[in-house]
Amino acid sequence: MVLTQSELNSHLYQSANILRGSIDSSEYKQYIFGMLFLKRLSDQFDENVEKIINELVSDGIDAKKAEKIARSDPSEHHGSFMVPKRSHWSEIKKASVDIGATINKAFESLEHENPSLEGVLVAIDFNDKNRISDAVLNKLVLHFSKHSLANSNLESSDILGGSYEYLIKHFADDSGKKGGEFYTPIEVVRLLVRLLRPAEDMKICDPTVGSGGMLIESIKYLEENGFDKSKVSLYGQEKNLNTWAICKMNMLLHGVFDVHIFKGDTMAEPKMVDGGTLMVFDRVLANPMWNQKEWSREWLEKGDPFNRVRYGLPPKSSGDWMWIQHMTATLKSDGMLGIVLDNGVLFRGGAEKKCRQGYVNDDLIEAVIALPPNLFFNTGSPGTILIFNKNKKDSRRGKILFIDASSEYEEGKAQNFLREGNISKIVDVFDSFSDVDKFCNVTSFEEIVENDYNLNVSLYVDTSEPEPEVDVTSVNNELEELIETRENSYKEMQGYLKELRYCE
């Protein structure tokens, strides 16, 4: 039976039902993704081994020798993952007790055999019987054993990546506010990528990479537009170890192998450095934690070795403008940044205003886009997208495009979402960089300075409807008719009262 995308989605999501009641829903993802990854690698390895054996036997090599070569020689697998016996799914199925320990050992062995997987799987601990029992793990193993995840059993190898994205979205939904820490709605990601237009030979970075959606969508954009995805370099960094592992698995299941995802705190310990200085990129895309309270301000006060604090340190209560300063410091001289943040970044005063003023005066902001409400899992706040460009076109210098996209959405059950038409409309006006009544406005710096560097979109895009003109003569005539009707009704009522002798 060849699995379609919807069938695979359903099969994988059913595994969550097995875990319900054993662990918190916010933790489903690490266990299910780990099992999915192990099963996929084992099944595909078996398929590759069978193919290699047939080829070697046809070349005159003894069947037993051919099998030994196929199972142990990495060069025969052309870069695919090697799965040692201890990590094979058949070994997992044999375990009836200490199943979690068996899975952990399988992960360790798999990482040892494949250095590119170092740290990805051992970050997930299956051997905690107080949280997840052998009985639950046995059900999970039996469930994953129902279908082969080798290429020959899939409608296309691409559907694995599609199902992974499907699960990430649903686990973000189950996790509520915590879901926003590792997942940005795909429509917002797609909008950001289309605004920045990545191309071949570019270096693309997400310094708050989460589960990797920004980088995956950049690859899809390249493929959709006829570019060679192998001609881009992808980079990211993630502080949360489990989320980092999810990101690595996401990349591999999407067939993205040439990618550099680092572990660690981007603000305090950036790993994307070259010779002691920050690496620079053609495109940076990010959705960092909004209004972050813990962002290493005390450490940066002592002096930043990477010279990122160009316009001043933001307040401890919000690291938004420090994220912007970090990211613009990693842009090439013609690079662009697209970042999703809370609306407060546009108008808060104090140190944040000083940062905002510096970016406006240095002509680095190209567009400010007000998003619709309730798009994100961790907040009902509408949020905003800011586009920074170190090399604006001459026609755009000294100006910022403000776009009010707050009404560009379709309502959903839990969250609103952007439709394709909404995304295209926003991208089209950004590309044309021209005024559209009640939607966007190209604004000069002089007007922004007059507004004391407040970048709130509502100051520049008037979406109010004009009051209808009042025909005074018509209204007065209508009023006179009403008065006359009232007087006639009153006289009629008095007549009835006299007949009934209630009044003289």
GUVEX-666247 format. One line per 8 residues: number of its first residue (from 1); their letters; for each residue x, y, z of C-alpha. Coordinates in steps of 0.2 Angstrom, whole numbers, plus 5000, padded with zeros to 4 digits. Layout:
NUM> A> X,Y,Z; ...
# end
This chain:
1> MVLTQSEL> 5000,5000,5000; 5007,5017,4994; 5004,5030,5007; 4997,5047,5001; 5001,5063,5010; 4984,5063,5019; 4986,5045,5024; 5003,5048,5031
9> NSHLYQSA> 4997,5063,5041; 4983,5053,5049; 4994,5038,5053; 5007,5049,5061; 4995,5060,5071; 4986,5045,5078; 5002,5041,5087; 4998,5056,5098
17> NILRGSID> 4982,5047,5104; 4994,5034,5111; 5003,5046,5122; 4988,5056,5128; 4987,5054,5147; 5005,5049,5149; 5014,5065,5146; 5009,5083,5143
25> SSEYKQYI> 5004,5087,5125; 5018,5100,5123; 5030,5085,5124; 5022,5074,5111; 5033,5081,5097; 5050,5075,5104; 5044,5057,5106; 5034,5056,5090
33> FGMLFLKR> 5047,5065,5079; 5061,5053,5087; 5051,5038,5082; 5047,5044,5065; 5065,5048,5061; 5071,5031,5067; 5058,5022,5058; 5061,5032,5042
41> LSDQFDEN> 5080,5029,5042; 5078,5010,5046; 5065,5007,5032; 5075,5017,5019; 5091,5009,5024; 5083,4992,5021; 5077,4997,5004; 5094,5004,4999
49> VEKIINEL> 5102,4988,5005; 5091,4977,4995; 5094,4987,4979; 5113,4987,4982; 5113,4968,4985; 5104,4965,4968; 5116,4976,4959; 5131,4968,4967
57> VSDGIDAK> 5124,4950,4964; 5121,4955,4946; 5139,4960,4945; 5144,4942,4950; 5147,4945,4969; 5141,4931,4981; 5125,4935,4989; 5131,4933,5007
65> KAEKIARS> 5146,4944,5003; 5135,4957,4994; 5124,4958,5009; 5139,4961,5020; 5145,4975,5009; 5128,4983,5008; 5125,4983,5026; 5143,4990,5031
73> DPSEHHGS> 5150,5000,5017; 5144,5018,5017; 5151,5022,5000; 5138,5010,4993; 5124,5021,5000; 5130,5037,4992; 5128,5049,5007; 5113,5041,5014
81> FMVPKRSH> 5112,5036,5033; 5120,5020,5039; 5109,5010,5051; 5118,4998,5062; 5110,4982,5068; 5107,4989,5085; 5097,5004,5078; 5087,4994,5066
89> WSEIKKAS> 5068,4994,5068; 5067,4975,5069; 5078,4976,5085; 5066,4989,5093; 5051,4978,5089; 5060,4963,5099; 5061,4973,5115; 5047,4969,5127
97> VDIGATIN> 5054,4976,5143; 5065,4991,5145; 5059,4997,5128; 5065,5015,5132; 5082,5010,5136; 5083,5000,5119; 5077,5015,5109; 5090,5026,5118
105> KAFESLEH> 5104,5014,5114; 5097,5013,5096; 5099,5032,5095; 5116,5032,5102; 5122,5019,5090; 5114,5028,5075; 5123,5045,5080; 5139,5035,5082
113> ENPSLEGV> 5138,5028,5065; 5133,5045,5057; 5142,5060,5064; 5131,5072,5055; 5117,5067,5068; 5128,5070,5083; 5116,5076,5097; 5100,5076,5087
121> LVAIDFND> 5093,5060,5094; 5101,5058,5111; 5092,5074,5116; 5076,5063,5118; 5076,5052,5133; 5064,5038,5131; 5070,5029,5146; 5059,5037,5160
129> KNRISDAV> 5046,5024,5166; 5038,5037,5178; 5033,5047,5163; 5031,5035,5148; 5029,5016,5152; 5034,5001,5143; 5016,4997,5139; 5014,5015,5131
137> LNKLVLHF> 5030,5013,5121; 5025,4996,5115; 5009,5003,5108; 5019,5017,5100; 5031,5004,5092; 5017,4993,5086; 5008,5008,5078; 5024,5014,5069
145> SKHSLANS> 5027,4996,5063; 5010,4996,5053; 5018,5005,5037; 5035,5006,5029; 5042,5023,5027; 5054,5019,5013; 5052,5029,4997; 5044,5014,4988
153> NLESSDIL> 5029,5015,5000; 5027,5033,4999; 5017,5043,4986; 5033,5054,4984; 5048,5056,4996; 5043,5074,4998; 5027,5069,5008; 5038,5065,5023
161> GGSYEYLI> 5043,5083,5025; 5025,5088,5022; 5019,5077,5036; 5033,5083,5048; 5026,5101,5045; 5009,5095,5048; 5014,5088,5064; 5023,5103,5070
169> KHFADDSG> 5008,5114,5067; 4997,5102,5076; 5009,5100,5091; 5010,5119,5091; 4991,5120,5092; 4991,5107,5106; 5005,5116,5116; 4995,5133,5116
177> KKGGEFYT> 5006,5147,5120; 5021,5136,5121; 5019,5132,5103; 5024,5149,5097; 5041,5146,5104; 5045,5134,5090; 5033,5137,5076; 5028,5152,5066
185> PIEVVRLL> 5012,5150,5055; 5017,5144,5038; 5007,5158,5029; 5017,5172,5039; 5033,5162,5035; 5028,5162,5016; 5025,5180,5016; 5041,5184,5024
193> VRLLRPAE> 5051,5174,5011; 5042,5181,4996; 5045,5199,5002; 5064,5195,5003; 5065,5185,4987; 5080,5173,4991; 5090,5168,4976; 5105,5156,4971
201> DMKICDPT> 5122,5159,4978; 5115,5168,4993; 5118,5164,5012; 5102,5164,5021; 5101,5164,5040; 5088,5162,5054; 5097,5166,5071; 5081,5161,5081
209> VGSGGMLI> 5078,5146,5070; 5065,5136,5080; 5059,5121,5070; 5067,5128,5054; 5051,5134,5045; 5060,5150,5038; 5074,5140,5030; 5063,5126,5023
217> ESIKYLEE> 5051,5139,5015; 5066,5148,5008; 5071,5131,4999; 5053,5129,4993; 5053,5146,4986; 5069,5143,4976; 5062,5127,4969; 5046,5135,4964
225> NGFDKSKV> 5055,5149,4955; 5067,5138,4945; 5082,5140,4956; 5095,5127,4961; 5093,5124,4979; 5110,5117,4981; 5117,5134,4977; 5112,5142,4993
233> SLYGQEKN> 5120,5141,5010; 5108,5139,5025; 5112,5144,5043; 5103,5144,5059; 5105,5144,5078; 5093,5138,5092; 5094,5139,5111; 5082,5126,5116
241> LNTWAICK> 5090,5109,5114; 5074,5099,5110; 5069,5112,5097; 5086,5112,5089; 5085,5093,5087; 5067,5095,5079; 5075,5107,5067; 5089,5096,5062
249> MNMLLHGV> 5076,5081,5059; 5065,5093,5049; 5079,5098,5038; 5084,5080,5035; 5067,5074,5032; 5065,5088,5019; 5081,5082,5010; 5090,5097,5015
257> FDVHIFKG> 5107,5091,5020; 5119,5106,5017; 5113,5116,5032; 5122,5123,5047; 5111,5123,5063; 5120,5128,5079; 5115,5125,5097; 5116,5140,5109
265> DTMAEPKM> 5111,5157,5114; 5112,5168,5099; 5113,5184,5109; 5126,5179,5122; 5135,5166,5112; 5133,5168,5093; 5140,5153,5084; 5139,5159,5067
273> VDGGTLMV> 5156,5168,5067; 5171,5168,5056; 5188,5172,5063; 5181,5180,5078; 5169,5191,5069; 5150,5188,5065; 5147,5180,5048; 5137,5190,5036
281> FDRVLANP> 5122,5185,5026; 5112,5190,5010; 5095,5187,5019; 5091,5186,5037; 5073,5180,5042; 5067,5178,5060; 5053,5178,5072; 5061,5180,5089
289> MWNQKEWS> 5052,5179,5106; 5043,5195,5107; 5046,5207,5122; 5059,5195,5128; 5064,5199,5146; 5079,5188,5147; 5091,5193,5133; 5108,5195,5141
297> REWLEKGD> 5107,5213,5144; 5118,5213,5159; 5132,5204,5149; 5130,5216,5134; 5132,5231,5146; 5150,5225,5150; 5154,5227,5131; 5149,5217,5116
305> PFNRVRYG> 5164,5209,5108; 5154,5208,5091; 5150,5227,5091; 5131,5224,5088; 5125,5238,5100; 5125,5252,5087; 5111,5262,5093; 5110,5258,5111
313> LPPKSSGD> 5104,5245,5123; 5085,5243,5124; 5077,5241,5141; 5078,5225,5151; 5059,5223,5148; 5061,5220,5129; 5075,5213,5119; 5066,5217,5102
321> WMWIQHMT> 5078,5231,5096; 5093,5221,5102; 5087,5207,5091; 5086,5219,5076; 5103,5226,5080; 5111,5209,5081; 5103,5204,5064; 5107,5220,5055
329> ATLKSDGM> 5125,5217,5061; 5125,5201,5051; 5119,5208,5035; 5130,5210,5020; 5132,5228,5013; 5117,5224,5001; 5108,5212,5013; 5090,5212,5019
337> LGIVLDNG> 5082,5207,5035; 5063,5202,5038; 5058,5201,5056; 5041,5198,5065; 5039,5207,5081; 5026,5214,5093; 5018,5231,5088; 5025,5240,5103
345> VLFRGGAE> 5042,5240,5094; 5035,5253,5083; 5031,5266,5096; 5038,5263,5113; 5049,5277,5120; 5065,5278,5129; 5079,5268,5123; 5069,5259,5110
353> KKCRQGYV> 5064,5276,5102; 5083,5280,5102; 5086,5264,5092; 5071,5267,5080; 5077,5285,5077; 5094,5278,5072; 5087,5266,5060; 5076,5279,5052
361> NDDLIEAV> 5090,5292,5051; 5102,5279,5043; 5089,5275,5030; 5089,5256,5034; 5070,5253,5036; 5061,5249,5019; 5044,5244,5025; 5033,5242,5040
369> IALPPNLF> 5018,5230,5038; 5004,5229,5051; 4998,5210,5052; 4980,5204,5056; 4976,5199,5074; 4976,5181,5081; 4988,5174,5068; 5000,5167,5081
377> FNTGSPGT> 4999,5152,5094; 5007,5161,5108; 4997,5178,5107; 4982,5186,5100; 4992,5202,5097; 4993,5206,5078; 5011,5209,5077; 5021,5218,5063
385> ILIFNKNK> 5034,5214,5050; 5049,5226,5048; 5059,5225,5032; 5077,5232,5033; 5088,5234,5018; 5106,5240,5018; 5105,5244,4999; 5089,5252,4995
393> KDSRRGKI> 5085,5257,4977; 5087,5275,4973; 5069,5278,4971; 5066,5271,4989; 5079,5281,4998; 5072,5293,5011; 5056,5284,5012; 5047,5270,5021
401> LFIDASSE> 5032,5260,5014; 5018,5257,5027; 5006,5243,5024; 4990,5241,5034; 4986,5222,5031; 4976,5221,5047; 4961,5216,5038; 4969,5204,5026
409> YEEGKAQN> 4964,5187,5033; 4952,5173,5035; 4945,5168,5051; 4949,5151,5058; 4943,5141,5072; 4958,5144,5084; 4968,5156,5074; 4966,5167,5059
417> FLREGNIS> 4976,5164,5044; 4982,5173,5028; 4975,5167,5011; 4986,5167,4996; 4977,5182,4989; 4981,5191,5005; 5000,5187,5003; 5000,5191,4985
425> KIVDVFDS> 4992,5208,4988; 5005,5213,5002; 5020,5207,4991; 5013,5216,4975; 5012,5233,4984; 5029,5230,4992; 5037,5227,4975; 5028,5242,4967
433> FSDVDKFC> 5032,5253,4982; 5017,5265,4978; 5002,5271,4987; 4986,5262,4988; 4971,5271,4996; 4967,5264,5013; 4980,5250,5011; 4998,5257,5010
441> NVTSFEEI> 5007,5274,5010; 5025,5279,5004; 5030,5291,5018; 5045,5303,5018; 5057,5304,5033; 5051,5322,5036; 5033,5316,5040; 5041,5302,5052
449> VENDYNLN> 5051,5315,5061; 5036,5326,5063; 5028,5311,5071; 5043,5309,5083; 5049,5293,5075; 5033,5284,5079; 5031,5270,5066; 5014,5265,5070
457> VSLYVDTS> 5005,5261,5054; 4989,5269,5058; 4998,5286,5058; 5002,5284,5040; 4988,5274,5032; 4971,5281,5034; 4958,5267,5034; 4943,5277,5040
465> EPEPEVDV> 4928,5278,5030; 4922,5296,5026; 4906,5301,5035; 4891,5302,5022; 4885,5319,5017; 4869,5324,5026; 4855,5332,5015; 4849,5345,5028
473> TSVNNELE> 4834,5350,5018; 4828,5331,5016; 4831,5328,5034; 4821,5343,5039; 4807,5339,5028; 4806,5321,5035; 4806,5329,5053; 4791,5340,5048
481> ELIETREN> 4782,5325,5042; 4785,5315,5058; 4779,5330,5068; 4763,5332,5058; 4760,5313,5060; 4763,5314,5079; 4751,5329,5080; 4737,5319,5070
489> SYKEMQGY> 4739,5304,5081; 4738,5314,5097; 4722,5322,5091; 4714,5305,5086; 4719,5298,5103; 4711,5313,5112; 4695,5310,5102; 4694,5292,5108
497> LKELRYCE> 4697,5297,5126; 4682,5310,5125; 4671,5297,5118; 4675,5285,5133; 4673,5300,5145; 4690,5299,5151; 4693,5318,5148; 4682,5333,5144
# end
